[in-house]
Amino acid sequence: MKKIITAIPLLLMVIGCEQGPPATDPSVIQARSAAWEAALNAKDIDALVALYESNARLLPPNGEMISGSAAVRQEFGGMIDAGLSGELESVETVVSGDIAYNLGTYTLRSGDTQVDVGKYMETWHRGDDGQWRYTNDMWSSDIPVARADPHTMIVHEVDDVEHWLAAWRGEDSRHQLFKDNGADHVHTYTGAEGSHLTALVISVTDMDALSALLESEQGQAAASEDGVRTDTVQVLTVAKE
């Protein structure tokens, strides 16, 4: 019995030696990240999807978190279909046992034209088969989001102020029409009592869409129904300082 007990620690040492020390070499992760770049540029969506675990999460810019192989295929298949190619450059890679992360920068191109540049953060896991796969993949652009003109004012006279205001009240009001056409919020203003002067102060998200509405038959019909005197309309935007 004493010999058996003495042999147990030796056996554990042998098993530990066979398993080897925890993985710490970052080059294996960088190579897998390079395989992602190669798959995108070769338009090989199957090879790209195979780099991700079946429940991997994607955190794309300006979008919700999504997960699963179908989501990976749809997200990056869309890039491939759009004819995009890319370059990745690792900045920091850390491996600890079966877990790793890789921080870096990316460039996306359409032909010879650079369309985006940004940064990414990946986490990886080594599975039972010894293969490293993405568990989380997050990236964001360095290019600032184009900001719309924050406010626009439309000043005009109307035939009947109360009739005009009524069109902006209730569920099926002009607020919804404007919201569907590039104007998130609209505030209505009226002049002094007895005046026909009215105004809209609009938070604009898409000036092209709003301008198209105002010039369209639908927009003109709405103005006519509301009693807007179209010859008095003035559109004012924020002055540049």
Buried (B, 14 or more C-beta within 10 A) or exposed (E): EEEEEEEEEEEEEEEEEEEEEEBEEBEBBBEBBBBBBEBBBEBEBEBBBBBBBEEBBBBBEEEEEBBBBEBBBEBBBEBBEEEBBBBBBBEEBEBEEBBBBBEBBBBBBEEEEEBBBBBBBBBBBBEEEEEBBBBBBBBBBEEEEEEBEEBBBBBBBBEEBEEBBEBBEEEEBBBEBBBEBBBEEBEBEBEEEEEBBBBBBBBBBBBEBBBBBBEEEEBBEBBEEBBBEEEEEEBEEEEEE
